[in-house]
Amino acid sequence: MSNRLKKVWKPQLLKREFYSEILDHKFTIKVTPRTLNLVDAAFGFDFYILKTPKEDLNSKLGMDLKRAMMLRLARRDSELYPADPVKREKVYNKYKQFDIPEEEAEWVGLSLEEAVEKQRQLEHKEPEPLFKVCVEQLVEELDIQKLSEPHVTVKE
């Protein structure tokens, strides 16, 4: 019989506050010391989120932040620093290498279920009621008929 204890490893988690220039918001996130080193190596939180591939982020929060940042860059929102357009342009120019079309940015970081639901909503069309179609056809026919009738003018 031995008196050995099983060793259990737990990651060291630190609660840190990060500021996103693109989103103009502060986030309090639990991270490991390695993540702090990676953020420093990427020269900031925004660059870390945007440069890091999905496999390395391995986080739903990280991918949601990435999508929000890319959408903000694609839309070039005027909500970002509304009182300071010079600073806004400076931020957009700083991150212009990550600028992609809005249609692509909407799909970044979606889980499989979210992507399937988004595609289903895009493909789903609301059926147009038949009576509206018939009314439009009738109005068009009456307009054509009215135009084709001879116009009678009365002289006084």
N, C-alpha and C positions, 0 to 999 in steps of 0.2 A: 504494500500500500504506500502510495506517495502522497505528499501534501502539496502537490503542485496545483496552482490555480490557472484557470484558463484566462489568457489575456484577451481582452476585448479592445479593439481599436475604434475610437470615435474621432471624427474630424473636428478640428478646432474651428468653430464658427464665430465670426465677428459681425456685429451689426454696424454697418457703415452707411453714411449718407453720400449719395452720388448726385451730381447736378448734370442734367442734360441740356446742352446749349440748343439743340435742335427742337426739343420739346418744351424748353424753358420751364423745367419742373425739377424738383428735388425728390429723389427716391431713397427710402431707407430700406436696405436690402441686407440679408444675412449672406456673408461670403466667407471663403477660406482665405488664408494668407496668400496662397498661390494665385487666386483670382485678383487680389490686390496688386500682386507683382505683374500680372498680365495686363491689368488696366494701366499701370504705370508704363509698362513697355510699349503699349499702344498709344501713349501720349494722351490719355483721357478716356472717360467713360463712353462717349459717343463713338469714338474711333474703335474702341474695344468691341462694342456691340456690333457695329457695322462691318468690321473686318473679320471677325471671328466666324468661321463656318458653323452651320447648324449642329454638326456632329460634336464640335468642341464646346459650344454653348450648352447643349444638352439640357435646356430649360425652357419651359413654356413661357415663363416671364421674359426671358431673354429674347425669344423669338417674337413675342408680342411687342416688345419695345422696338425690336428691329423693324417690324412691319410699320409701327407708328412713325418711326423716324423716316423710313423710306417714303411713306405716303406724304409726310410733311414736306420732304424735299421735292417729291414729284409734283405736288400741288402748288408749291411755292406760296403757302398761305401768308396772307397779310396779317393774320392773327399773331404771328411770331414778332415780338417786339413792335407792336403797332405804333408806338410813339417815336421809334427810332429806326427809320428805313435804312439808314447807313449801316447800322449794326446788323439788320436783317440781311442785307445784301452780302455783308462780310461773312456771315454764318453760311449762307447759301453757296458762296464761292469757296469757302473753306472745305465744304463737304460735297462739292460738285462731282467728284469722282464716283460717288455712290448714287448719283441721280439716274433713275431708271423710269420708264413710262409708268404712269399710274396704274394701268391695267395689270402690269407685272407685279408692282409693289403690293397690290391688294392680296396677292396669293402667297407672299413670302411668309413662311413660318406657320402656315395653317396645318393643323393636324389632318389626318386622312378624313375623319368624320366631318370636320369643318369644311374641308375642300369639297367633299361630296355634296354637302348641304348647299354650299355656295353655288356649285355647278347646277344643282337641281333648281335652285331659285332663278338662276339665269335662263335656264331652258324652259321653265314653266311660264306659259303665257295665260293670262286671264282670258277666258272665252268671251267673245263679244256677243251680247244678246242679239238674237235674230231680228227682233222687232226694230232695233236701231239700224241694222243693215238694210232692212226693207224700207224704213222711213227715208234713209239717205238716198236709196235708189229712186223712190217715188218723187222726192224733191228734185233730183236731177232730171228725171223724165218730164216733170211738169215745167221745169226751167227750159228744157229743150223745146217742148211743145209751145210754150209761151213765145219763145224767140222765133219759132217757125211760122206762127200765125201772122197773117197780114195785119198791119196796123191801120186802123180806120181813123182818119182825121176829119173833123167836122168844121166846115167853114161857116163863119157867121157873117 
